[in-house]
Every structure is written in C-alpha cells, then in structure tokens.
C-alpha cells in the first residue's frame, strides 16, 4: 500500500491510497482519481515532506518503499487523526454545520454522528469523511 499526497488543478489537496505506483498511474490515466472537494479528475502527486526509510526499506528506481502491515497503517492513521483533529464528540454535526455556514472558524474536527445527522449534513452540502476507527490493543 502506498499513500500519495495529491493535488487537483484547483489547488485542493487530499490523500490517495494505492496498491503500488503502477495502480496510481493506471487509475489516474483513466481519470478514476478525482478530487473529493470539486470532483476534478486533473490530479497530480503533490510534493510531500514526509519520507520513511529504515533497515527494511528497499529502493526501486527513485521510489523508496517500506513494507507496512495493515495494522501499522491503521495505527499511523489513528495517531495522525488524534494529533491533528479536535474531538468535538457528539456535537460533530452541529460544529461542522456552523463551520460550513461561516459561524465558526474552519478547522480539523472529529466526532460522532447519527445516521440522521449525516443525512442532514449531506443535504446542506457539508463535506465530511466517515472513517470508522477501530479500538486497537497496545
């Protein structure tokens, strides 16, 4: 699994997860990769300041790859979200709607919603991503 920082022609940045570089090239050439904000399929890999290299890294051409287990990938994702997103708990829908309307400053938030709240957010045009985070034993 490889994660790329991507950028659309309108400057929106987002992540894309691919089996390997070949999968990225194939999907992008077929216009299957689109921006989650504006739906543009004119997408490129954005420069990234993060690189992982260790004893188990292997070099393929100019690409460095490290074997990462699914559990490790989930742990990294959870750590990133815990570090970079404010937990608003069950007020997620309320806070997200206020940010969408300009009543609150935009920021990264995480929390929980009911199915009805999710439908309301979609109807209002609020962009959000639902990521189930599993409890992980340390």
C-alpha positions in Angstrom: 0.0 0.0 0.0 1.3 3.5 -0.9 -0.2 6.8 0.1 0.3 9.8 -2.1 -0.5 13.4 -1.3 -2.5 14.6 -4.3 -3.5 18.0 -5.7 -6.2 18.9 -8.2 -6.0 21.7 -10.8 -7.9 24.0 -8.4 -5.3 23.5 -5.6 -7.3 21.2 -3.3 -5.0 18.7 -1.6 -6.0 15.2 -0.4 -4.6 11.7 0.0 -4.9 8.8 -2.3 -4.2 5.2 -1.3 -3.0 2.8 -4.0 -1.7 -0.8 -4.2 1.5 0.5 -5.8 2.8 3.2 -8.2 1.5 1.3 -11.2 -2.0 1.3 -9.7 -1.8 5.1 -9.3 -0.6 5.6 -12.9 -3.3 3.4 -14.3 -6.1 4.9 -12.3 -5.1 8.4 -12.9 -4.6 7.9 -16.7 -8.2 6.5 -16.8 -9.5 9.6 -14.9 -10.6 7.4 -12.0 -8.9 9.6 -9.4 -11.0 12.7 -8.6 -10.8 15.5 -6.0 -13.2 14.9 -3.1 -13.9 18.7 -3.0 -14.5 19.7 -6.6 -14.6 16.3 -8.5 -11.8 17.4 -10.8 -10.0 14.5 -12.4 -7.0 16.6 -13.3 -4.9 15.3 -10.4 -1.2 15.2 -9.8 1.1 13.9 -7.0 1.9 16.9 -4.7 5.3 17.3 -3.2 5.5 15.7 0.2 7.9 16.4 3.1 7.4 13.0 4.7 9.7 10.1 3.9 10.1 6.8 5.7 13.3 4.9 5.4 14.6 2.2 7.6 16.6 -1.0 7.5 13.8 -2.9 5.9 13.3 -0.2 3.1 14.0 -1.2 -0.4 14.8 1.1 -3.3 13.1 0.6 -6.7 14.4 3.2 -9.2 13.8 6.5 -7.5 11.0 5.2 -5.3 11.6 4.0 -1.7 9.1 1.6 -0.4 8.7 0.2 3.1 6.6 -2.8 3.9 3.8 -1.7 6.3 1.3 -4.0 7.7 -2.4 -3.1 7.7 -2.3 -2.8 11.5 0.6 -0.4 11.3 -1.2 1.7 8.7 -4.3 1.9 10.9 -2.1 2.9 13.9 -0.5 5.7 11.9 -3.8 6.9 10.6 -5.3 6.9 14.2 -2.2 8.7 15.6 -2.4 11.4 12.9 -6.2 12.0 13.5 -5.7 12.1 17.3 -2.8 14.6 16.9 -4.3 16.8 14.2 -8.1 16.8 14.8 -10.1 18.4 17.6 -12.5 16.0 19.2 -16.0 17.6 19.3 -17.7 14.3 20.4 -21.4 14.0 19.6 -21.5 17.7 18.5 -19.8 16.9 15.2 -22.8 17.7 13.0 -23.6 20.9 14.9 -19.9 22.2 14.7 -19.5 21.1 11.1 -22.6 22.9 10.0 -21.5 26.1 11.9 -18.1 25.9 10.1 -19.8 25.4 6.8 -22.0 28.4 7.3 -19.1 30.6 8.5 -20.3 30.9 12.0 -17.2 29.1 13.4 -13.6 29.1 12.2 -12.8 26.2 9.9 -10.5 23.5 11.4 -10.0 19.8 11.5 -12.6 18.1 13.7 -13.6 14.6 14.6 -16.5 13.2 16.4 -19.7 11.1 16.1 -22.9 11.5 14.2 -26.2 9.7 14.0 -27.4 8.5 10.5 -30.0 11.3 10.5 -27.3 13.9 11.3 -25.1 12.5 8.4 -28.1 12.9 6.0 -28.7 16.5 7.2 -25.0 17.3 6.6 -25.1 15.8 3.1 -28.3 17.8 2.3 -26.6 21.0 3.4 -23.6 20.3 1.2 -21.2 19.9 4.2 -18.1 17.9 3.1 -17.0 15.2 5.5 -15.4 11.8 5.5 -16.6 9.0 7.7 -13.7 6.9 9.0 -14.5 4.1 11.4 -11.6 3.9 13.8 -11.2 0.5 15.5 -10.1 0.2 19.1 -6.5 -1.1 19.0 -4.8 -3.0 21.7 -1.5 -1.5 22.6 
